[in-house]
Amino acid sequence: MVSNVGTVDRVIRFIVAAVLFDLGLNVYANYPVGIGLTVAGAIALLTSLVGFCGLYRLLGISTRKIDSAL
């Protein structure tokens, strides 16, 4: 599993995950949409921590800078 999520992308995903968790667990806790927001937050958190996004892989996208010093 090669990293395909860059640093800025990871930070943005982490912030989005925090917002989605808050909405899912506090604002919409008693509604079905709360579960969806919480799951989406978990996925965003996981991809930000691991640095790999399966959807990016399928679409051939990478926001990670390639090291040029070899």
C-alpha angles and dihedrals in degrees: 000000000000119000112253101167118089128218097261090046090051093051092049091048090051092052092046089049091054092050093047092049091050093049093044098046102034113020102034098023094129096046132076090240087065090066091051092049091049092050091047089050091051091052092048090048093048094050091047093052097042097039094223128107119191093201090054088051092053092048095043093241126145127177092180117110113237116234109243097187108094 
